[in-house]
């Protein structure tokens, strides 16, 4: 990959960075010159992506973080203030699929866990990172949506979280309209990831695009010259 440096000098926080779309974004942002703050639940997985980031010519700060522990998100915000004083890019990528089941069969524990990671954690990220993003001359916040948000049989739990996330992020974007901060959503479409394989076990993964094939969109929305705001960008 040719290093264009479109994100040179920018500090980017990516959640769920150890695999799939998050890992692809991390490697691409590294190649574009960003310094990365990468979160995932396991330290070992983060160390693996750190090796890939370094191979791409980048640098990263690794933060083992379980987004279900909401107070840790606030602690991360405080640590970033002390370490960097600002945040240029926030990518809210981490998510859980949960069981694909009829709505009356959704287990309460599943509901609580998926809602916490897909919705509440992103609200807490916005709340904690907003002051840091405003300190940037060109703050950018990007959240990963899904076509499941429109409602589909057996996708009630996951779809409800993505519909809620869409509304939350669009409201935040509208509030930021008269600031330098730009806020957008990305719907990746069908992508060759572990989550997709879990959801569609009979599907041939080789018919799907790889996470690396959609990273252009995330670079465009993270760049300092991006003017888009309040959009649900289709990455396919």
PyMOL commands that set and color helices and strands:
alter all, ss='L'
color gray80, all
select helices_A, chain A and resi 20-31+43-55+70-83+103-105+108-135+147-150+156-175+194-199+205-207+211-222
alter helices_A, ss='H'
color red, helices_A
select strands_A, chain A and resi 11-14+35-40+59-64+89-92+140-144+182-187+232-234
alter strands_A, ss='S'
color yellow, strands_A
deselect
rebuild
show_as cartoon
